[in-house]
Amino acid sequence: MPDYHNPVMLLECMEGLNINPEGIYVDVTFGGGGHSLEILKNLNTKGRLLAFDQDADAQKNIPKDDRLTFVDQNFRYLKNNCRLQGAYPVNGILADLGASSHQFDQPERGFSTRFDSILDMRMDQSTTLTAKQVINTYTEENLHKIFGIYGEIQNAKTLAKTICTARLNEPIETVSDLKSAIVKQIPKGKENKYLAQVFQALRIEVNQELEALKEFLEQSVEVLISGGRLVVMSYHSLEDRLVKNFIATGKFRGEVEKDFYGNQIKPLTAISRKAIVATAEEVKQNNRARSAKLRIAVKN
């Protein structure tokens, strides 16, 4: 299991959950099961864990444990599944966002710039939209928006135009096709970073990651008991901004609601003002921890 995905900030996540041995907990991103196994270690025979994952590969890591219920769905369906499984309300929810190390390390999944394969990038293999379809069928305007917003790419407009021109000659189907098509737009000396941004943008679009995250965060408040903990780890600024804003205000943007007396109406209180980051030692051992930001909140 550690080879599948090395869990980031394991101790910090457990401390954040503040586990009640008899409580009900949810790991909405099961992956390699590292965080889930640690939660189970902290539960007694009365405790319970629900684990979500939409990737069929993750199911190979499910341990034999009567306290664990696996849900093979996206975490945007959190509330309905908690009710369906008789696990409502819950004491704590953990989310480790983004693609897993395993997904990046599987060449055929098309998540990584390191391998040449078909442009896929689906976390849930049963869905139909792939990165290849996005690249070959989306309008120039839509591609511009995706690369600009999801990838935070400075020359997003030129990049979109370049792709639309290249695909007129022949479809862009593989990682190497895409690299070749956009090679003139990649800044010299920043090749890895630029390609990572392009792939991030495509992955977010294919998996509707930001929409799913918003739905999950809103439902988490309904599912948690008063005093329950929400622990969310993100790996890029777009996700972290949504999590930070939601914890601070109960909204993703705009005015904070106030009651008759002018007090803020917000469902959560942040445990720490700043995001928690991995230690230098952990980053040395696990490169994925480098960009991780952990935010912890308690339900009011």
Helices and strands as residue ranges (DSSP letters): H 10-17, E 24-27, H 34-41, E 48-52, G 56-61, E 68-71, G 75-77, H 78-84, E 90-96, H 101-105, G 107-109, H 131-137, H 140-149, H 156-169, H 175-182, G 183-185, H 191-207, H 209-223, E 224-234, H 237-249, E 268-270, H 280-285, G 287-291, E 293-299
